[in-house]
Each structure stands twice: as structure tokens, then as C-alpha cells.
Amino acid sequence: MIGGQSEDSCEKSGTGETPQKRKRRGGSPAARGKRSLARKSTAVSQVIHTSSFILFVQWN
């Protein structure tokens, strides 16, 4: 063994996965969490908007 490394250093970055696998999976856990939060926020906004519209129509 030359260089003292048992693995190819360009494959692994301490997380046990290649950059290609990480990209396919969707990025870091923090990035996935932000996307999930954005989807939830959008859904809540749509529900509030729809509810407001229904109340407006009922009162007129």
C-alpha cells in the first residue's frame, strides 16, 4: 500500500457515500429539510387562501 490510504480518497468524503450518490439522493439533510418546509408552508398558505375565499363568498 502506497500513501497509507486503504480507500480511494476521491470516492469517500467521511460520510460513506460518493458525491454522485449524495446528489442523486437530493443533497444534505438540511437542504432536504428546507425543501420539505417550503412545501408545507406553500400548502398551508393555499389552505388559508382557499378558506378565506370560501368565507368571503358565504358572507356575500
N, CA, C and O atoms as a Maestro MAE file, in Angstrom:
{
 s_m_m2io_version
 :::
 2.0.0
}

f_m_ct {
 s_m_title
 :::
 protein
 m_atom[240] {
  # First column is atom index #
  i_m_mmod_type
  r_m_x_coord
  r_m_y_coord
  r_m_z_coord
  i_m_residue_number
  s_m_chain_name
  s_m_pdb_residue_name
  s_m_pdb_atom_name
  i_m_atomic_number
  :::
  1 25 0.853 -1.173 0.000 1 A "MET " " N  " 7
  2 3 0.000 0.000 0.000 1 A "MET " " CA " 6
  3 2 0.891 1.226 0.000 1 A "MET " " C  " 6
  4 15 1.762 1.354 0.860 1 A "MET " " O  " 8
  5 25 0.692 2.123 -0.941 2 A "ILE " " N  " 7
  6 3 1.479 3.344 -1.046 2 A "ILE " " CA " 6
  7 2 0.610 4.514 -0.600 2 A "ILE " " C  " 6
  8 15 -0.545 4.621 -1.013 2 A "ILE " " O  " 8
  9 25 1.154 5.388 0.236 3 A "GLY " " N  " 7
  10 3 0.418 6.569 0.661 3 A "GLY " " CA " 6
  11 2 -0.366 6.374 1.945 3 A "GLY " " C  " 6
  12 15 -0.841 7.355 2.517 3 A "GLY " " O  " 8
  13 25 -0.517 5.159 2.415 4 A "GLY " " N  " 7
  14 3 -1.158 4.905 3.694 4 A "GLY " " CA " 6
  15 2 -2.677 4.974 3.688 4 A "GLY " " C  " 6
  16 15 -3.286 5.029 4.756 4 A "GLY " " O  " 8
  17 25 -3.300 4.973 2.533 5 A "GLN " " N  " 7
  18 3 -4.757 5.003 2.496 5 A "GLN " " CA " 6
  19 2 -5.269 3.678 1.958 5 A "GLN " " C  " 6
  20 15 -4.736 3.135 0.991 5 A "GLN " " O  " 8
  21 25 -6.309 3.166 2.597 6 A "SER " " N  " 7
  22 3 -6.864 1.896 2.160 6 A "SER " " CA " 6
  23 2 -8.021 2.079 1.187 6 A "SER " " C  " 6
  24 15 -8.434 1.117 0.539 6 A "SER " " O  " 8
  25 25 -8.552 3.296 1.069 7 A "GLU " " N  " 7
  26 3 -9.663 3.555 0.155 7 A "GLU " " CA " 6
  27 2 -9.250 4.630 -0.831 7 A "GLU " " C  " 6
  28 15 -8.301 5.377 -0.592 7 A "GLU " " O  " 8
  29 25 -9.948 4.701 -1.909 8 A "ASP " " N  " 7
  30 3 -9.738 5.762 -2.878 8 A "ASP " " CA " 6
  31 2 -10.309 7.044 -2.279 8 A "ASP " " C  " 6
  32 15 -11.515 7.132 -2.050 8 A "ASP " " O  " 8
  33 25 -9.466 8.030 -2.024 9 A "SER " " N  " 7
  34 3 -9.905 9.223 -1.312 9 A "SER " " CA " 6
  35 2 -10.882 10.072 -2.108 9 A "SER " " C  " 6
  36 15 -11.581 10.901 -1.524 9 A "SER " " O  " 8
  37 25 -10.954 9.895 -3.421 10 A "CYS " " N  " 7
  38 3 -11.903 10.695 -4.191 10 A "CYS " " CA " 6
  39 2 -13.303 10.094 -4.155 10 A "CYS " " C  " 6
  40 15 -14.261 10.749 -4.566 10 A "CYS " " O  " 8
  41 25 -13.440 8.874 -3.678 11 A "GLU " " N  " 7
  42 3 -14.765 8.254 -3.601 11 A "GLU " " CA " 6
  43 2 -15.498 8.633 -2.330 11 A "GLU " " C  " 6
  44 15 -16.699 8.902 -2.365 11 A "GLU " " O  " 8
  45 25 -14.804 8.657 -1.225 12 A "LYS " " N  " 7
  46 3 -15.466 8.828 0.059 12 A "LYS " " CA " 6
  47 2 -15.064 10.168 0.667 12 A "LYS " " C  " 6
  48 15 -13.933 10.625 0.501 12 A "LYS " " O  " 8
  49 25 -16.003 10.787 1.372 13 A "SER " " N  " 7
  50 3 -15.712 12.069 1.996 13 A "SER " " CA " 6
  51 2 -16.070 12.041 3.474 13 A "SER " " C  " 6
  52 15 -16.517 13.053 4.014 13 A "SER " " O  " 8
  53 25 -15.885 10.910 4.136 14 A "GLY " " N  " 7
  54 3 -16.171 10.803 5.548 14 A "GLY " " CA " 6
  55 2 -17.607 10.400 5.853 14 A "GLY " " C  " 6
  56 15 -17.912 10.042 6.991 14 A "GLY " " O  " 8
  57 25 -18.486 10.448 4.876 15 A "THR " " N  " 7
  58 3 -19.886 10.099 5.110 15 A "THR " " CA " 6
  59 2 -20.213 8.705 4.615 15 A "THR " " C  " 6
  60 15 -21.307 8.201 4.866 15 A "THR " " O  " 8
  61 25 -19.281 8.071 3.913 16 A "GLY " " N  " 7
  62 3 -19.525 6.728 3.416 16 A "GLY " " CA " 6
  63 2 -20.289 6.687 2.112 16 A "GLY " " C  " 6
  64 15 -20.799 5.634 1.731 16 A "GLY " " O  " 8
  65 25 -20.378 7.805 1.423 17 A "GLU " " N  " 7
  66 3 -21.070 7.807 0.137 17 A "GLU " " CA " 6
  67 2 -20.317 8.690 -0.847 17 A "GLU " " C  " 6
  68 15 -19.576 9.595 -0.462 17 A "GLU " " O  " 8
  69 25 -20.522 8.407 -2.102 18 A "THR " " N  " 7
  70 3 -19.860 9.201 -3.138 18 A "THR " " CA " 6
  71 2 -20.660 10.478 -3.380 18 A "THR " " C  " 6
  72 15 -21.853 10.522 -3.079 18 A "THR " " O  " 8
  73 25 -20.026 11.511 -3.914 19 A "PRO " " N  " 7
  74 3 -20.769 12.743 -4.237 19 A "PRO " " CA " 6
  75 2 -21.919 12.496 -5.208 19 A "PRO " " C  " 6
  76 15 -22.945 13.171 -5.137 19 A "PRO " " O  " 8
  77 25 -21.755 11.533 -6.115 20 A "GLN " " N  " 7
  78 3 -22.823 11.230 -7.068 20 A "GLN " " CA " 6
  79 2 -24.055 10.682 -6.344 20 A "GLN " " C  " 6
  80 15 -25.183 11.054 -6.667 20 A "GLN " " O  " 8
  81 25 -23.838 9.799 -5.364 21 A "LYS " " N  " 7
  82 3 -24.965 9.256 -4.608 21 A "LYS " " CA " 6
  83 2 -25.649 10.355 -3.814 21 A "LYS " " C  " 6
  84 15 -26.877 10.399 -3.740 21 A "LYS " " O  " 8
  85 25 -24.864 11.239 -3.223 22 A "ARG " " N  " 7
  86 3 -25.430 12.320 -2.436 22 A "ARG " " CA " 6
  87 2 -26.283 13.221 -3.316 22 A "ARG " " C  " 6
  88 15 -27.361 13.651 -2.904 22 A "ARG " " O  " 8
  89 25 -25.807 13.512 -4.530 23 A "LYS " " N  " 7
  90 3 -26.550 14.375 -5.452 23 A "LYS " " CA " 6
  91 2 -27.853 13.703 -5.879 23 A "LYS " " C  " 6
  92 15 -28.896 14.353 -5.945 23 A "LYS " " O  " 8
  93 25 -27.794 12.403 -6.170 24 A "ARG " " N  " 7
  94 3 -28.983 11.667 -6.591 24 A "ARG " " CA " 6
  95 2 -30.033 11.645 -5.490 24 A "ARG " " C  " 6
  96 15 -31.233 11.700 -5.760 24 A "ARG " " O  " 8
  97 25 -29.565 11.563 -4.230 25 A "ARG " " N  " 7
  98 3 -30.480 11.467 -3.107 25 A "ARG " " CA " 6
  99 2 -31.143 12.804 -2.802 25 A "ARG " " C  " 6
  100 15 -32.205 12.841 -2.181 25 A "ARG " " O  " 8
  101 25 -30.530 13.894 -3.230 26 A "GLY " " N  " 7
  102 3 -31.168 15.179 -3.033 26 A "GLY " " CA " 6
  103 2 -30.412 16.134 -2.137 26 A "GLY " " C  " 6
  104 15 -31.010 17.084 -1.632 26 A "GLY " " O  " 8
  105 25 -29.134 15.930 -1.917 27 A "GLY " " N  " 7
  106 3 -28.341 16.877 -1.142 27 A "GLY " " CA " 6
  107 2 -28.267 16.510 0.322 27 A "GLY " " C  " 6
  108 15 -28.537 15.375 0.716 27 A "GLY " " O  " 8
  109 25 -27.898 17.484 1.109 28 A "SER " " N  " 7
  110 3 -27.706 17.262 2.539 28 A "SER " " CA " 6
  111 2 -29.053 17.161 3.250 28 A "SER " " C  " 6
  112 15 -30.073 17.594 2.714 28 A "SER " " O  " 8
  113 25 -29.058 16.595 4.446 29 A "PRO " " N  " 7
  114 3 -30.310 16.543 5.212 29 A "PRO " " CA " 6
  115 2 -30.894 17.932 5.456 29 A "PRO " " C  " 6
  116 15 -32.114 18.101 5.447 29 A "PRO " " O  " 8
  117 25 -30.036 18.924 5.672 30 A "ALA " " N  " 7
  118 3 -30.522 20.288 5.892 30 A "ALA " " CA " 6
  119 2 -31.224 20.822 4.651 30 A "ALA " " C  " 6
  120 15 -32.255 21.486 4.757 30 A "ALA " " O  " 8
  121 25 -30.674 20.538 3.478 31 A "ALA " " N  " 7
  122 3 -31.295 21.005 2.234 31 A "ALA " " CA " 6
  123 2 -32.637 20.322 2.018 31 A "ALA " " C  " 6
  124 15 -33.596 20.963 1.587 31 A "ALA " " O  " 8
  125 25 -32.715 19.024 2.313 32 A "ARG " " N  " 7
  126 3 -33.994 18.320 2.165 32 A "ARG " " CA " 6
  127 2 -35.015 18.861 3.150 32 A "ARG " " C  " 6
  128 15 -36.197 18.977 2.824 32 A "ARG " " O  " 8
  129 25 -34.568 19.190 4.349 33 A "GLY " " N  " 7
  130 3 -35.471 19.749 5.354 33 A "GLY " " CA " 6
  131 2 -36.029 21.096 4.932 33 A "GLY " " C  " 6
  132 15 -37.204 21.386 5.156 33 A "GLY " " O  " 8
  133 25 -35.187 21.915 4.322 34 A "LYS " " N  " 7
  134 3 -35.647 23.227 3.849 34 A "LYS " " CA " 6
  135 2 -36.673 23.069 2.740 34 A "LYS " " C  " 6
  136 15 -37.669 23.791 2.705 34 A "LYS " " O  " 8
  137 25 -36.433 22.121 1.827 35 A "ARG " " N  " 7
  138 3 -37.403 21.899 0.746 35 A "ARG " " CA " 6
  139 2 -38.722 21.392 1.309 35 A "ARG " " C  " 6
  140 15 -39.792 21.803 0.862 35 A "ARG " " O  " 8
  141 25 -38.645 20.504 2.286 36 A "SER " " N  " 7
  142 3 -39.855 19.967 2.906 36 A "SER " " CA " 6
  143 2 -40.633 21.076 3.596 36 A "SER " " C  " 6
  144 15 -41.857 21.143 3.483 36 A "SER " " O  " 8
  145 25 -39.928 21.944 4.308 37 A "LEU " " N  " 7
  146 3 -40.576 23.058 4.991 37 A "LEU " " CA " 6
  147 2 -41.222 24.007 3.995 37 A "LEU " " C  " 6
  148 15 -42.314 24.518 4.242 37 A "LEU " " O  " 8
  149 25 -40.561 24.246 2.878 38 A "ALA " " N  " 7
  150 3 -41.120 25.131 1.850 38 A "ALA " " CA " 6
  151 2 -42.401 24.538 1.271 38 A "ALA " " C  " 6
  152 15 -43.364 25.265 1.026 38 A "ALA " " O  " 8
  153 25 -42.420 23.220 1.050 39 A "ARG " " N  " 7
  154 3 -43.638 22.574 0.534 39 A "ARG " " CA " 6
  155 2 -44.778 22.687 1.534 39 A "ARG " " C  " 6
  156 15 -45.917 22.965 1.158 39 A "ARG " " O  " 8
  157 25 -44.466 22.468 2.824 40 A "LYS " " N  " 7
  158 3 -45.501 22.554 3.856 40 A "LYS " " CA " 6
  159 2 -46.029 23.980 3.958 40 A "LYS " " C  " 6
  160 15 -47.236 24.190 4.078 40 A "LYS " " O  " 8
  161 25 -45.134 24.952 3.909 41 A "SER " " N  " 7
  162 3 -45.528 26.353 4.002 41 A "SER " " CA " 6
  163 2 -46.440 26.736 2.847 41 A "SER " " C  " 6
  164 15 -47.435 27.433 3.042 41 A "SER " " O  " 8
  165 25 -46.105 26.283 1.654 42 A "THR " " N  " 7
  166 3 -46.928 26.566 0.478 42 A "THR " " CA " 6
  167 2 -48.307 25.938 0.629 42 A "THR " " C  " 6
  168 15 -49.315 26.564 0.301 42 A "THR " " O  " 8
  169 25 -48.356 24.718 1.120 43 A "ALA " " N  " 7
  170 3 -49.636 24.031 1.301 43 A "ALA " " CA " 6
  171 2 -50.499 24.763 2.324 43 A "ALA " " C  " 6
  172 15 -51.701 24.926 2.115 43 A "ALA " " O  " 8
  173 25 -49.901 25.204 3.421 44 A "VAL " " N  " 7
  174 3 -50.652 25.930 4.449 44 A "VAL " " CA " 6
  175 2 -51.169 27.246 3.889 44 A "VAL " " C  " 6
  176 15 -52.312 27.620 4.150 44 A "VAL " " O  " 8
  177 25 -50.355 27.946 3.131 45 A "SER " " N  " 7
  178 3 -50.779 29.209 2.524 45 A "SER " " CA " 6
  179 2 -51.966 28.995 1.593 45 A "SER " " C  " 6
  180 15 -52.897 29.800 1.577 45 A "SER " " O  " 8
  181 25 -51.936 27.926 0.828 46 A "GLN " " N  " 7
  182 3 -53.038 27.641 -0.093 46 A "GLN " " CA " 6
  183 2 -54.328 27.340 0.670 46 A "GLN " " C  " 6
  184 15 -55.405 27.770 0.258 46 A "GLN " " O  " 8
  185 25 -54.227 26.613 1.765 47 A "VAL " " N  " 7
  186 3 -55.407 26.291 2.570 47 A "VAL " " CA " 6
  187 2 -55.993 27.562 3.168 47 A "VAL " " C  " 6
  188 15 -57.209 27.754 3.145 47 A "VAL " " O  " 8
  189 25 -55.142 28.431 3.701 48 A "ILE " " N  " 7
  190 3 -55.620 29.683 4.295 48 A "ILE " " CA " 6
  191 2 -56.290 30.549 3.235 48 A "ILE " " C  " 6
  192 15 -57.354 31.118 3.479 48 A "ILE " " O  " 8
  193 25 -55.684 30.648 2.079 49 A "HIS " " N  " 7
  194 3 -56.248 31.458 0.999 49 A "HIS " " CA " 6
  195 2 -57.607 30.908 0.569 49 A "HIS " " C  " 6
  196 15 -58.559 31.667 0.386 49 A "HIS " " O  " 8
  197 25 -57.691 29.602 0.410 50 A "THR " " N  " 7
  198 3 -58.947 28.967 -0.003 50 A "THR " " CA " 6
  199 2 -60.023 29.158 1.059 50 A "THR " " C  " 6
  200 15 -61.171 29.457 0.731 50 A "THR " " O  " 8
  201 25 -59.664 28.990 2.325 51 A "SER " " N  " 7
  202 3 -60.627 29.168 3.411 51 A "SER " " CA " 6
  203 2 -61.137 30.598 3.454 51 A "SER " " C  " 6
  204 15 -62.332 30.824 3.645 51 A "SER " " O  " 8
  205 25 -60.248 31.562 3.280 52 A "SER " " N  " 7
  206 3 -60.645 32.971 3.272 52 A "SER " " CA " 6
  207 2 -61.603 33.250 2.127 52 A "SER " " C  " 6
  208 15 -62.586 33.972 2.293 52 A "SER " " O  " 8
  209 25 -61.321 32.684 0.979 53 A "PHE " " N  " 7
  210 3 -62.179 32.885 -0.190 53 A "PHE " " CA " 6
  211 2 -63.566 32.299 0.052 53 A "PHE " " C  " 6
  212 15 -64.573 32.921 -0.287 53 A "PHE " " O  " 8
  213 25 -63.619 31.113 0.634 54 A "ILE " " N  " 7
  214 3 -64.908 30.467 0.908 54 A "ILE " " CA " 6
  215 2 -65.718 31.313 1.890 54 A "ILE " " C  " 6
  216 15 -66.917 31.508 1.693 54 A "ILE " " O  " 8
  217 25 -65.075 31.815 2.944 55 A "LEU " " N  " 7
  218 3 -65.779 32.663 3.904 55 A "LEU " " CA " 6
  219 2 -66.287 33.937 3.239 55 A "LEU " " C  " 6
  220 15 -67.403 34.381 3.510 55 A "LEU " " O  " 8
  221 25 -65.479 34.518 2.379 56 A "PHE " " N  " 7
  222 3 -65.876 35.736 1.664 56 A "PHE " " CA " 6
  223 2 -67.109 35.472 0.803 56 A "PHE " " C  " 6
  224 15 -68.040 36.277 0.792 56 A "PHE " " O  " 8
  225 25 -67.121 34.371 0.097 57 A "VAL " " N  " 7
  226 3 -68.246 34.036 -0.778 57 A "VAL " " CA " 6
  227 2 -69.507 33.766 0.049 57 A "VAL " " C  " 6
  228 15 -70.603 34.153 -0.356 57 A "VAL " " O  " 8
  229 25 -69.363 33.113 1.191 58 A "GLN " " N  " 7
  230 3 -70.518 32.805 2.032 58 A "GLN " " CA " 6
  231 2 -71.163 34.069 2.595 58 A "GLN " " C  " 6
  232 15 -72.384 34.120 2.746 58 A "GLN " " O  " 8
  233 25 -70.373 35.074 2.903 59 A "TRP " " N  " 7
  234 3 -70.898 36.296 3.509 59 A "TRP " " CA " 6
  235 2 -71.476 37.257 2.481 59 A "TRP " " C  " 6
  236 15 -72.122 38.235 2.860 59 A "TRP " " O  " 8
  237 25 -71.268 37.014 1.208 60 A "ASN " " N  " 7
  238 3 -71.804 37.916 0.172 60 A "ASN " " CA " 6
  239 2 -72.955 37.301 -0.560 60 A "ASN " " C  " 6
  240 15 -73.519 37.924 -1.459 60 A "ASN " " O  " 8
  :::
 }
 m_bond[239] {
  # First column is bond index #
  i_m_from
  i_m_to
  i_m_order
  :::
  1 1 2 1
  2 2 3 1
  3 3 4 2
  4 3 5 1
  5 5 6 1
  6 6 7 1
  7 7 8 2
  8 7 9 1
  9 9 10 1
  10 10 11 1
  11 11 12 2
  12 11 13 1
  13 13 14 1
  14 14 15 1
  15 15 16 2
  16 15 17 1
  17 17 18 1
  18 18 19 1
  19 19 20 2
  20 19 21 1
  21 21 22 1
  22 22 23 1
  23 23 24 2
  24 23 25 1
  25 25 26 1
  26 26 27 1
  27 27 28 2
  28 27 29 1
  29 29 30 1
  30 30 31 1
  31 31 32 2
  32 31 33 1
  33 33 34 1
  34 34 35 1
  35 35 36 2
  36 35 37 1
  37 37 38 1
  38 38 39 1
  39 39 40 2
  40 39 41 1
  41 41 42 1
  42 42 43 1
  43 43 44 2
  44 43 45 1
  45 45 46 1
  46 46 47 1
  47 47 48 2
  48 47 49 1
  49 49 50 1
  50 50 51 1
  51 51 52 2
  52 51 53 1
  53 53 54 1
  54 54 55 1
  55 55 56 2
  56 55 57 1
  57 57 58 1
  58 58 59 1
  59 59 60 2
  60 59 61 1
  61 61 62 1
  62 62 63 1
  63 63 64 2
  64 63 65 1
  65 65 66 1
  66 66 67 1
  67 67 68 2
  68 67 69 1
  69 69 70 1
  70 70 71 1
  71 71 72 2
  72 71 73 1
  73 73 74 1
  74 74 75 1
  75 75 76 2
  76 75 77 1
  77 77 78 1
  78 78 79 1
  79 79 80 2
  80 79 81 1
  81 81 82 1
  82 82 83 1
  83 83 84 2
  84 83 85 1
  85 85 86 1
  86 86 87 1
  87 87 88 2
  88 87 89 1
  89 89 90 1
  90 90 91 1
  91 91 92 2
  92 91 93 1
  93 93 94 1
  94 94 95 1
  95 95 96 2
  96 95 97 1
  97 97 98 1
  98 98 99 1
  99 99 100 2
  100 99 101 1
  101 101 102 1
  102 102 103 1
  103 103 104 2
  104 103 105 1
  105 105 106 1
  106 106 107 1
  107 107 108 2
  108 107 109 1
  109 109 110 1
  110 110 111 1
  111 111 112 2
  112 111 113 1
  113 113 114 1
  114 114 115 1
  115 115 116 2
  116 115 117 1
  117 117 118 1
  118 118 119 1
  119 119 120 2
  120 119 121 1
  121 121 122 1
  122 122 123 1
  123 123 124 2
  124 123 125 1
  125 125 126 1
  126 126 127 1
  127 127 128 2
  128 127 129 1
  129 129 130 1
  130 130 131 1
  131 131 132 2
  132 131 133 1
  133 133 134 1
  134 134 135 1
  135 135 136 2
  136 135 137 1
  137 137 138 1
  138 138 139 1
  139 139 140 2
  140 139 141 1
  141 141 142 1
  142 142 143 1
  143 143 144 2
  144 143 145 1
  145 145 146 1
  146 146 147 1
  147 147 148 2
  148 147 149 1
  149 149 150 1
  150 150 151 1
  151 151 152 2
  152 151 153 1
  153 153 154 1
  154 154 155 1
  155 155 156 2
  156 155 157 1
  157 157 158 1
  158 158 159 1
  159 159 160 2
  160 159 161 1
  161 161 162 1
  162 162 163 1
  163 163 164 2
  164 163 165 1
  165 165 166 1
  166 166 167 1
  167 167 168 2
  168 167 169 1
  169 169 170 1
  170 170 171 1
  171 171 172 2
  172 171 173 1
  173 173 174 1
  174 174 175 1
  175 175 176 2
  176 175 177 1
  177 177 178 1
  178 178 179 1
  179 179 180 2
  180 179 181 1
  181 181 182 1
  182 182 183 1
  183 183 184 2
  184 183 185 1
  185 185 186 1
  186 186 187 1
  187 187 188 2
  188 187 189 1
  189 189 190 1
  190 190 191 1
  191 191 192 2
  192 191 193 1
  193 193 194 1
  194 194 195 1
  195 195 196 2
  196 195 197 1
  197 197 198 1
  198 198 199 1
  199 199 200 2
  200 199 201 1
  201 201 202 1
  202 202 203 1
  203 203 204 2
  204 203 205 1
  205 205 206 1
  206 206 207 1
  207 207 208 2
  208 207 209 1
  209 209 210 1
  210 210 211 1
  211 211 212 2
  212 211 213 1
  213 213 214 1
  214 214 215 1
  215 215 216 2
  216 215 217 1
  217 217 218 1
  218 218 219 1
  219 219 220 2
  220 219 221 1
  221 221 222 1
  222 222 223 1
  223 223 224 2
  224 223 225 1
  225 225 226 1
  226 226 227 1
  227 227 228 2
  228 227 229 1
  229 229 230 1
  230 230 231 1
  231 231 232 2
  232 231 233 1
  233 233 234 1
  234 234 235 1
  235 235 236 2
  236 235 237 1
  237 237 238 1
  238 238 239 1
  239 239 240 2
  :::
 }
}
